[in-house]
């Protein structure tokens, strides 16, 4: 799973009560202020060894004038070993953050502020993917943690400006012959999630 653990010193341990009273969810999305819920590296690593961690995972799509999916997107990132990996938008749900805010924040974090995601009125995940740190327990693997990811298909109406650790955003027609190549380049079960997303949209 992609993560957004901040640099050393960015976590909120010891902050006074009410420090975030004047910060809105929109500020979190734009990266203004430091949202509550950040933890020191040793704290989040301890928690990962003791309990499941909630995530949101987004399959970005482009749609035509009738709302039909015309393209499915993925992110290109540099992995921990220095190689380029194909992945999806994903991130932890922060303390006191709604799922809607978490989806919007993580999209903005990876695709930029002018991606213009079209979040549905009812934010219903198309599937729930359970990532385990032990290979073989499910289709989904994360060596660091047991993560429970609520998976959403979100149409992107604006321009994508890769941010943070994202190098590029690539799109493929779900009916294209190269879809299999596109999906097979995804590891740890992400390709399965993309296929489930395409099936869920009726393609």
C-alpha positions in Angstrom: 0.0 0.0 0.0 1.2 3.5 -0.7 1.8 5.5 2.4 2.2 9.1 3.5 4.3 8.8 6.7 5.7 12.3 7.1 9.3 13.3 7.7 10.8 13.1 11.2 9.2 15.8 13.4 5.9 16.1 11.4 3.8 14.0 13.7 1.4 15.5 16.2 2.5 14.0 19.5 2.1 16.5 22.3 0.0 19.0 20.4 -2.5 20.9 22.5 -6.2 20.3 22.3 -8.0 22.5 19.8 -4.9 23.2 17.7 -6.7 22.2 14.6 -10.0 23.9 15.3 -9.4 26.5 12.5 -8.2 24.0 9.9 -10.9 22.7 7.5 -11.0 19.4 5.6 -10.2 21.4 2.4 -7.0 22.6 4.1 -6.0 18.9 4.7 -6.7 18.1 1.0 -4.5 21.1 -0.1 -1.8 20.2 2.3 -2.2 23.3 4.5 -1.4 22.6 8.1 -0.5 19.2 9.5 -3.6 17.1 10.0 -4.1 15.2 13.2 -3.4 11.5 13.0 0.3 11.6 12.0 2.4 9.3 14.1 6.1 8.9 14.7 7.7 6.1 12.6 8.1 3.8 15.6 4.5 4.4 16.7 3.0 3.6 13.3 5.3 0.5 12.9 4.2 -0.7 16.4 0.5 -0.3 15.5 1.0 -2.1 12.2 2.2 -5.1 14.1 -0.8 -5.1 16.4 -3.9 -4.1 14.5 -5.3 -3.7 10.9 -4.8 -0.3 9.4 -7.7 1.3 7.4 -7.0 2.6 3.9 -8.8 4.0 0.9 -7.8 2.8 -2.5 -8.9 4.6 -5.7 -9.0 3.4 -9.3 -9.1 6.6 -11.3 -11.1 6.6 -14.6 -12.0 8.9 -17.4 -15.6 8.8 -18.6 -17.4 9.8 -21.8 -20.4 12.2 -22.1 -22.7 9.4 -21.1 -20.7 8.5 -18.0 -19.2 5.3 -19.5 -15.7 4.4 -18.5 -13.4 5.2 -21.5 -10.0 5.0 -19.7 -8.6 3.5 -16.6 -5.6 5.1 -14.9 -2.6 4.0 -12.9 0.3 5.7 -11.2 4.0 5.2 -11.9 6.2 5.4 -8.8 9.7 4.6 -7.6 9.5 1.6 -5.3 11.6 1.1 -2.2 14.2 -0.9 -4.2 14.5 1.9 -6.8 12.6 0.3 -9.5 9.5 1.8 -11.3 6.2 0.2 -10.2 2.7 0.6 -11.5 0.2 1.1 -8.7 -3.1 2.9 -7.7 -4.0 5.8 -5.5 -4.0 4.6 -1.9 -3.4 6.0 1.6 -4.4 5.7 5.3 -7.5 7.2 6.7 -6.4 9.7 9.3 -7.9 10.1 12.8 -11.1 12.2 12.7 -11.1 12.2 8.8 -14.2 11.0 7.0 -13.8 8.5 4.1 -14.9 11.1 1.7 -12.2 13.5 2.9 -9.6 10.7 2.8 -10.5 9.8 -0.8 -10.3 13.5 -1.9 -7.0 14.1 0.0 -5.2 11.1 -1.4 -6.4 11.9 -5.0 -5.1 15.5 -4.6 -1.9 14.2 -3.0 -1.1 12.1 -6.1 -2.8 13.8 -9.0 -2.7 17.5 -8.0 -5.3 20.1 -7.0 -6.9 20.4 -10.5 -7.6 16.7 -11.1 -11.3 17.5 -10.3 -12.4 14.1 -8.9 -16.1 13.5 -9.2 -17.0 11.8 -5.9 -20.4 10.1 -5.9 -23.2 11.2 -3.6 -23.1 7.8 -1.9 -19.5 6.7 -1.3 -20.0 3.0 -1.6 -16.8 0.9 -2.2 -17.0 -1.6 -5.1 -14.9 -4.0 -3.0 -12.9 -4.4 0.2 -9.4 -5.7 -0.2 -7.7 -7.2 2.8 -3.9 -7.0 2.5 -1.9 -9.4 4.7 1.9 -9.3 5.5 2.0 -13.0 5.0 2.1 -14.1 1.3 -0.7 -16.5 0.2 -3.3 -15.6 2.8 -5.2 -13.6 0.1 -4.8 -12.1 -3.3 -3.4 -9.0 -1.7 0.0 -8.6 0.0 1.7 -5.8 2.0 4.9 -6.8 3.6 4.5 -4.1 6.3 1.1 -4.6 7.6 -2.4 -6.0 7.7 -4.3 -3.3 5.8 -8.1 -3.2 5.0 -8.6 -1.1 1.9 -12.0 0.3 0.9 -11.8 0.5 -2.9 -13.5 3.1 -5.0 -13.8 4.0 -8.7 -13.6 7.8 -9.1 -14.0 9.7 -12.4 -11.3 12.3 -12.9 -12.5 15.3 -14.9 -9.5 17.7 -14.7 -5.8 17.7 -15.5 -3.5 15.4 -13.6 -0.3 17.0 -12.3 1.7 14.1 -10.6 2.6 15.1 -7.1 4.5 13.6 -4.1 6.0 10.3 -5.0 4.1 9.9 -8.3 6.2 10.2 -11.4 3.4 9.9 -14.0 -0.2 8.9 -14.6 -0.9 6.5 -17.5 -4.3 5.7 -19.0 -5.6 2.7 -20.9 -8.8 1.9 -22.7 -10.5 -1.0 -20.7 -11.3 -2.6 -24.1 -7.8 -2.3 -25.4 -5.6 -5.4 -26.1 -2.9 -3.9 -23.9 -5.1 -4.0 -20.8 -3.6 -7.4 -19.8 -0.1 -5.9 -20.0 -1.2 -2.9 -18.0 -2.7 -5.1 -15.3 0.1 -7.7 -15.2 2.6 -4.9 -14.4 0.8 -4.4 -11.1 2.0 -6.4 -8.1 0.5 -7.4 -4.7 -3.0 -7.8 -6.0 -3.5 -4.3 -7.5 -4.2 -5.8 -10.9 -7.0 -7.9 -9.5 -8.6 -4.7 -8.0 -8.4 -3.0 -11.4 -10.2 -6.0 -13.1 -12.9 -5.9 -10.3 -13.3 -2.2 -10.9 -13.8 -2.6 -14.6 -16.3 -5.4 -14.1 -18.1 -3.3 -11.5 -18.5 -0.5 -14.0 -20.1 -2.8 -16.5 -17.2 -2.8 -19.0 
